[in-house]
Amino acid sequence: MDKGIYVIYLTWPADHEWTHRGLLDKKNYWGWNMDEIDFKGKIVLVVGAHPDDNDFGAGATVAKAAIEGAEVIYLIATTGQRGSSEETMTPERLSDIRKKEQEDAARVLGVREVHFLNYVDGELIPDIRLKEQVVIHIRRFRPYMVFTMDPTFTSRTSAS
């Protein structure tokens, strides 16, 4: 059995990916067809910057993996304390709301655990501390597959 970890970027549009070399046709890209992956007994770690990034980027695949027997774990860097237009909303209250929404959405999709790194939304940078925390979780859970944001096709915070 292969001992490597497969990293799959969550990217749009679905048939092609923009890379530094130009547009890449994904028809023959390994793993792009999720029907070819045997998720039974596998651990899948889904890493995102904000609550709901993982759901928007891979929600259907997460649900499929969980239904087929994978143990799916979410790792989310921030708690989403920014972005409300409600004048009376505090960052703490918004963070509590978004964390609960994320946990509820994850439960619906079959995610076993949700972990937050508690960075401040809008201040996330890809420094050594963040990378160390992601590596700690990879070593802890030993996933077969990691889904994460494509750093070339997303916002600065999500790319972190």
N, C-alpha and C positions, 0 to 999 in steps of 0.2 A: 504494500500500500504506500502511496506517495505521502511523504512526511512534510511537504511544503505547505505554505499557506497561500491560498488564492485570494488576490485582492481584486475586487470588481468595483469600478467607479460607477457612481450613480450619475448619469449624464443624459442630456436631451440634445437633439431629437433622437429617437430610438434607433433608427437605422444607420446613423452615421455619427462619428465623433470628430470634433474639430481638434486637431493636435498641432503641435508646432511644425509638423511636416505637411499640414494640409488636412483635407477631409479624408477620414479613414472609413472605408466601407466595412461594416461589421458582419456581413453575411457569413463569413467564414471564421469569425472570431471565436475562440474556444470559450464555452460557457455562456455565450450570448443567448443561446437557446436554453432557457432554464429548464425545459422539459428533459434535457439530457443529463441533468445533475441528480444524483441520488442523495437526497437530503437526510434519509433515515439514519438516525444515530449521530449525525454531524452537529458540531457547534458552529453557529453563525454569529459573528459579532458585527453589528451595524453601528458605525461611528458617524456622528453628525455634530454640527456646530450648535444648532438651536433645537428646541423642542419643535417637533413636526417635520424637520428636514428629512429624517429617516422615513417617515410615513409618506411624504410626498415623493421622495426619491425611490423608495423600494417597497412601499406598502403591500402591493399585490404579491411580490416575490417573497416578502417576509411571511405573509399569510400562507402562501403555498409551501414554503419551507417548514413552517410550524405544523401545518396539516399533515405533511409527509414525514414528520417525525424528527425534525431538527430541533435542537435547543437554541432558541434565538435570544440574543442578549443585546440590548441597546446601551451604547455609551454616548452621552451627550455632553458637550463641553460647557455650554451655558445653560442658564435657567430661563432665558427669554424675558428678562426684566425690562426690556425696552420695546418701544413700538406701538404703544397705545395712544390713541387720540383723545381718550377720556381725560378731561382736565383734573378730576379728583383721584385718578389712579396713581398709586405709589409704585415704585420699582419692586418693593417687597411683595405687595399684594399681587401685582402682575406676575411675578415669579411664581408665587404659590398657585395661582390660577393655571399658568402654563405647565407647571410640573404635574399638576393633577390631570389636566387635559391629556398630557403626554402619557402618563401612566394608564389612564382609561383607554386611550387609543391603542396603546401597546397591548393591553389585555385583550381587546377585541381582535387584534391581529394574531394573538397567540404567543406574544413575546413573554419569555419567562422572567426576565429581570430587566430593570431600567436603572442605570447608574448615571448620575450627574457629576461632572467635575467642578461645577459651581463657579465657572469663570463669569465675568460680567459681560453681558451681551454688548457688542459693539467695541469691546476692548480686547478681544481675543487675537493673539498674534501667535504665529507658528514658532515659538521659541523652544529652547531645550527643555524647559519645565513641562510644557504641554506634550511634547514628544515623549518625554520620560513617562508621563502618566498614561499615555496611550499604550506604550510598550509594556508597562506594568500590567495593564488589563489584558493585553494579548498574551503575556506570559502566564497570567493567572487563569484565563479561560481556555487557552490553547485552541483557538478556533481553527476549523478546517478552511473557513472562508471568511473574509472581511469585506463588507460593503462600506464604501465611504464616498464622499464627494470628490468629483474630479477637480483637482486644483487648477486646471487650465480652463474650466468652464463654469465658474461660480463666483460669488462675491468674495471679497478678501477675507471676511470672517469665516465663511463656510469653507474656504480653501485651506484655512489653518488646520 
